[in-house]
Amino acid sequence: MANELNVLALIKGTEHYIFVYDDQSRPNLIDNFRDLAADPTVNLSWFDATVLTTKAREQALMESTPMPAPEVTFPAARF
């Protein structure tokens, strides 16, 4: 199976933060959020970092939770 990628995006006014990562790099991504929030030259707040971290963890949870198969029903045939 091909290595799947995840995407997180945050738009703050004219600034766009787009993070593309695979499952194995999720811990490094979360560390990166912290580093960016601590950097005074970057307009990413601690609140933003918390939201992005939460979303990254939610993506991991969604990937590990199997989704039930949709129930398919067909209308009765009319003759």
C-alpha positions as CSV (number, residue, x, y, z in Angstrom):
1,M,0.0,0.0,0.0
2,A,1.2,3.5,-0.8
3,N,2.2,5.8,2.0
4,E,-0.8,8.0,2.7
5,L,-0.4,11.6,3.5
6,N,-2.4,13.8,5.9
7,V,-3.1,17.5,5.5
8,L,-3.8,20.1,8.1
9,A,-4.3,23.8,7.2
10,L,-4.8,27.0,9.2
11,I,-5.7,30.3,7.6
12,K,-5.1,33.4,9.6
13,G,-6.0,36.5,7.6
14,T,-3.5,36.6,4.8
15,E,-1.3,33.9,6.2
16,H,-1.8,30.3,5.2
17,Y,-0.2,27.4,7.2
18,I,-0.4,24.1,5.4
19,F,1.2,20.9,6.9
20,V,1.5,17.7,4.9
21,Y,2.7,14.7,6.8
22,D,2.5,10.9,7.1
23,D,1.5,9.0,10.2
24,Q,5.1,8.3,11.2
25,S,6.0,12.0,11.3
26,R,3.0,13.1,13.4
27,P,5.0,13.4,16.6
28,N,7.6,15.6,14.8
29,L,4.7,17.7,13.4
30,I,3.3,18.3,16.9
31,D,6.8,19.3,18.0
32,N,7.0,21.7,15.1
33,F,3.7,23.3,16.1
34,R,5.3,24.0,19.5
35,D,8.5,25.4,18.0
36,L,6.5,27.7,15.6
37,A,4.4,29.0,18.5
38,A,7.5,29.8,20.5
39,D,9.1,31.6,17.6
40,P,8.4,35.4,17.9
41,T,9.0,35.8,14.1
42,V,6.1,33.5,13.3
43,N,2.5,34.6,13.7
44,L,1.3,31.2,15.1
45,S,-0.1,31.5,18.6
46,W,-0.1,28.9,21.3
47,F,-3.8,28.6,20.8
48,D,-3.2,27.9,17.1
49,A,-0.7,25.3,18.0
50,T,-3.1,23.6,20.4
51,V,-5.9,23.6,17.8
52,L,-3.5,22.1,15.2
53,T,-2.2,19.5,17.7
54,T,-5.8,18.5,18.6
55,K,-6.7,18.1,14.9
56,A,-3.6,16.0,14.2
57,R,-4.5,13.7,17.1
58,E,-8.1,13.5,15.9
59,Q,-6.9,12.5,12.4
60,A,-4.9,9.7,14.0
61,L,-8.0,8.6,16.0
62,M,-10.2,8.7,12.9
63,E,-7.7,6.6,11.0
64,S,-7.6,3.9,13.7
65,T,-11.4,3.8,14.1
66,P,-13.0,1.5,11.5
67,M,-16.0,3.0,9.9
68,P,-19.1,0.9,9.5
69,A,-20.0,-0.1,6.0
70,P,-22.9,2.0,4.7
71,E,-26.2,0.3,4.5
72,V,-27.3,0.1,0.9
73,T,-31.0,-0.3,0.1
74,F,-32.5,-0.5,-3.3
75,P,-36.1,0.6,-4.0
76,A,-38.5,-2.2,-4.8
77,A,-38.8,-2.9,-8.5
78,R,-42.1,-2.0,-10.2
79,F,-43.4,-4.0,-13.0
